[in-house]
């Protein structure tokens, strides 16, 4: 396994561009008062912090004002696509007759863009070269679906498409994680690197653990201690990393690891990330 991160998966249409969006996540999505949000908000109701120009009035103070949840949300580019492509630049403020439909479309399109992002990543990994053709065909199909008219988009059985894509993602993940070298003692993978799911890692003490090639798919890792852990080439899809301590940890080569997951965690400037992810400002 190389210590070098794979090529950047950055793709403009799969990365959020709030300047081109109608503030859809600030209106369409509901949230409840908690450690992540300062108050309750219903779906379809504009957040009081959303200005009339569709920009957040407290964007630079979200964490300080009690809106940590906003800093970890990622639409994978669905917001600007709905705003500028699907609805051709017609703002919900000026076209209220389309507002509810537009809001309903956001979660659906976000799921499709998330799948596209994961597939794009796997098509850029040399370890999965034998699957690139299959990924390419499926990518084109999901991309086509993402360009459907709103009514057709809302009729999609997205769970079925997620299942089809997931089968290929699992296969690709196993290929990447198979490249984990033996431990220093020549005993193969660390016992900590076996696949675990569910809530196995809630508050777990994994400080300094050898977790290379581990599968954290869907794992609940809230407040887990992974300081100084080696998690290179681990699978992070769907893992909840809220307040997970990644200080000095090595996450290079992480599979399906997103910026929103990193934003939800804790870490420091010595945490090693894949090259397409950035150290969050609140870590510094």
PATOR-419742 format. One record per residue: residue in one letter; x, y, z of N, C-alpha, C in turn. Coordinates in steps of 0.2 Angstrom, whole numbers, plus 5000, padded with zeros to 4 digits. Layout:
! residues N
aXYZXYZXYZ ...
END
This chain:
! residues 284
x500449945000500050005000500450065000 x500350114995500750174995500450225000 x500950265003500750315008500450375005 x500550374998500350434994499550434993 x499250494994498550494993498350484986 x497850464984497650454977497450524974 x497350524968497250594964496650624967 x496550684967496050724969495350704966 x494850694970494150674967493750744965 x494050794966493750864966493350864959 x492750874959492350884953491850944954 x491950994950491451054951490751044952 x490451004948489750994949489550944954 x490050914958489850874963490150904970 x490350964970490551004976490051064976 x489851074983489351124984489651194982 x489251234979489351304977488851344979 x488851374985488351404988488151474984 x488651504981488551564977488051554971 x487951494969487551474963486851444966 x486751434972486151404975485751454978 x485051434978484551484981484451464988 x484951444992484951434999484451385001 x484451334996483951274997484051235003 x484651225006484651185012484451225018 x484451285017484251335023483451335023 x483151315018482451315018482151245018 x482351205014482051135012482151085018 x482651095022482851045027482551065034 x482251015038482051025044482651015049 x482651045055483151025060482851045067 x483051005072482851015079483351045084 x483051075089483551105093483951055097 x484651065097485051015099485751045100 x486251005101486951035101487151055094 x486851035089486951055082486551115080 x486051125082485551185080485351215086 x485251285086485051325091484351325092 x483951305087483151305088482851255083 x482251245083481851205079481751245072 x481751205067481451235060481151175056 x480551195054480151145050480451145042 x480351095039480451085032480051135028 x480351175023480051215019480051285022 x480251295028480251365032480951395031 x481051445029481751475028482051485035 x482651475036483051485042483051565043 x482951585049482951665050483551695049 x484151655048484751675047484851685039 x484451665035484451665028484251735026 x484751765022484551835020484151835013 x483951885011483551885005483951874998 x484651884999485051864994485351794994 x484951754998485151684999485751665002 x486051715005486651705009486551695016 x486951665020486851655027487151715031 x486751745035486951805039487451795044 x487551735046488051715052488551665049 x488651665043489051605040489751605044 x490051655045490751655049490651645056 x490051635059489951625066489451565067 x489451525063488951465064489051425070 x489651405071489851365077489751405083 x489951465083489851505089489151525091 x488751525086487951545087487551475088 x487851415088487551355089487251325083 x487551335078487351295071487951255068 x488151215073488751175071488451125065 x487851105065487551065060487651085053 x487551155053487651185046488351175043 x488851175047489451175045489751105042 x489251055044489450985042488950955036 x488550995034488050975029488450985022 x488350935017488650935011488050915006 x487950955001487350934996487650904990 x488350894990488750864984488550894977 x488350964978488251004972487551004970 x487150964973486350964971486051024972 x486251074977485951134977485951184971 x486651184969486651234963486451204957 x486351134956486151104950485351114950 x485051104956484351124956484151194954 x484551234957484451304956484551334949 x485151314946485351334939485251294933 x485151224934484951184929484251154929 x484051124934483451094934482851144934 x482951204938482451254938482751324934 x483251314930483451364925483551434928 x483751434935483951504938483251534940 x482751504941482151524943482051514951 x482151574955482251574962481551554965 x481551514970480851494974480551564976 x480951614978480651674980480151704975 x480451704969480051744963479551694960 x479651624961479151584958478951534964 x478551564968478251524974477851454972 x477651454966477251404964477651334963 x478351344962478851294962479151274968 x479051314973479451314979479451244982 x478851214984478851154987479151094983 x478951094977479251044973480051044973 x480351104972481051114972481351094979 x480951104985481251084991481251004992 x480650974989480650904989481150874985 x481350904979481850874975482550874978 x482750924983483450924985483650864988 x483250824993483550764996483650714990 x483150714986483250654980483850674976 x483950734974484550744970485150734973 x485150754980485750754984486050674984 x485550634985485750564985486050534979 x485750564973486050544967486750574966 x486850634968487550664968488050634972 x487750614978488250574983488450514980 x488050474976488250414973488750424967 x488650484964489050504958489750514961 x489750554967490450564970490850504972 x490450454975490850394977491050354971 x490650354966490850314960491450354956 x491450424956491950454953492650444957 x492650434964493150424968493450354966 x493050304965493250234963493550234956 x493350274952493550274945494250304945 x494450344950495150374950495650334954 x495450274957495950234961496150184957 x496850174956497150124952497050054954 x496850044961496749974963496149944961 x495649994958495049964956494949974948 x495549974945495549974937495049924934 x495049864937494649814933493849834934 x493649874938492949894939492849964936 x493349994933493150064930492650064925 x492650014920492150014915491450004918 x491349954923490749944926490450014929 x490950044933490750104936490550164931 x490950164925490850214920490050204918 x489850144916489150134914488650154919 x488750134925488350154930488350224932 x488850254931488950334932488550364927 x488550344921488250384916487450374917 x487250314919486550304921486250354926 x486650354932486450394937486550474936 x486950484932487050554929486450574925 x486250524921485550544917484950554921 x484950514927484350524931484450584935 x485050614936485050674940484850734935 x484750724929484550774924483850774922 x483450724926482750724925482350784927 x481750794924481350844926481150834933 x480950884937480750874944480250824945 x479650814941479150764943479450694942 x479850684937480150624936480650604941 x481050654943481550644948481250624955 x480650654956480250634963479950564962 x479850534956479550474956480050414956 x480750434956481250384956481250334962 x481450274961481550234967482250234968 x482450284972483150294973483550244977 x483150214982483350154986483650104981 x483250084976483450034971484150044968 x484250114966484850134963485450134968 x485250154974485750154979486050084980 x485550034980485749964981486249934975 x486049954969486449934964487149964964 x487150024965487850064966488250034972 x487850024977488249994983488549934982 x488249884978488549824977489249834974 x489349874969489949894966490449924971 x490149974975490550014979490949964985 x490549914987490749864992491349824989 x491249804982491749764979492449804978 x492349874976492849914975493249924982 x492849934987493149944994493549884996 x493349824995493749764996494349764993 x494349784986494949784982495549834985 x495249894987495749944990496049914996 x495549895001495849875007496249805007 x496149775002496549705001497349725001 x497549784999498249804998498549825005 x498249815011498549835017499049785018 x499649805020500249765021500249725028 x500649675029500649645035500949695041 x500749685047500949725052501749715053 x502049755058502749755059502949685062 x502449645065502549585068502449525063 x502249545057502149495051501549455052 x501049475056500449435058499849455054 x499949495048499349515044499049575047 x498449585046498049645048498049645056 x498049705059497849705066497149685067 x497149655073496449635075495949685075 x496149745076495749805076495449825069 x495749795064495549815057494949775054 x494749725058494149685056493549725055 x493149705050492549745049492049745055 x491849805057491349815062490849865060 x490249865062489649905060489249925066 x488749965065488349985070488650035075 x488550025082488750065087489450045090 x489750005087490349975090490950025092 x490950085089491450125091491250185094 x490650185097490350245101490850255107 x491150315107491650325113492150285114 x492350245108492850195109493550225110 x493950185114494650205114495150175109 x495250205104495650175098496350215097 x496550245102497150285102497750245100 x498050265095498650235092498550165089 x497950145088497750075085497950075078 x498150015076498249995069497649975065 x497350025062496650015059496750015051 x497250005048497350005041496849955038 x496549975033496049935029495449915033 x495349955038494749935042494049955038 x493549925040492849955037492449985043 x492350045042491950085047491250105044 x491050065039490450075035489850075040 x489550135040488950145044489050145052 x489750155054489850145061489650215064 x489450205071489350265075489950275079 x490350325077490950335080490950405084 x490350425087490350485091490850485097 x491250535097491750545103492250485103 x492350445098492850395099493550435099 x494050395102494750425102495150385097 x495350415092495750395086496350425086 x496550465091497250495091497750455089 x498250475085498850435083498650365080 x498050355078497850295075498050295067 x498250235065498350225058497750195054 x497450235051496850215047496850215040 x497450215037497550225030497150165026 x496850185021496450145016495850115020 x495550145025494950125028494350145025 x493850115025493150135022492750165027 x492550235025492250275030491550285028 x491250255023490550275020490050265026 x489650325026489150325031489350325038 x489950335040490250335047490050405050 x489850405056489650465060490250485064 x490550535062491250555065491150615070 x490550635072490450685076490850685082 x491250735083491750735089492150685090 x492350645085492850595085493550625085 x493950605089494550645090495150605085 x495250645080495750625075496450655075 x496550685081497250715082497850675080 x498250695076498850655074498750585070 x498050575069497950515065498150515058 x498150455055498350455048497750425044 x497450465040496850445036496950445029 x497550445027497750445020497450385016 x497250395010496950345006496250325009 x495950365013495350345016494750335010 x494350285011493950275005493250305007 x492950345003492250375004492250425009 x492850445011492850495017492750565014 x492250605017492050665014492250725019 x492250785016492350845020491950855025 x491250835024490750845030490950805036 x491150745034491350695040491950725044 x492450755040493050785043492850845047 x492350885044492150945048491750925054 x491450875055491050855061491550825066 x492150805064492650775069493050835072 x493550805077494050855080494750825077 x495150865077495850855075496350905076 x496950905072497350955073497750965066 x498251005066498651015060499050955058 x499150915062499550855061499150795059 x498550805058498150745056498250745048 x498350685046498550675039497850655035 x497650695030497050685026497250665019 x496750635016496750625008496850695005 x497150695000497350764997496750804994 x496150774994495550804991495150834997 x495450825003495050855009495550905013 x495250955016495551005019495451005027 x496051035030495951035038495451095039 x494951075043494451125045494751185049 x494451245048494651305052494651295059 x494151255062494051245069494551195072 x494951165068495451125070496151165072 x496151225069496851255070496751305076 
END
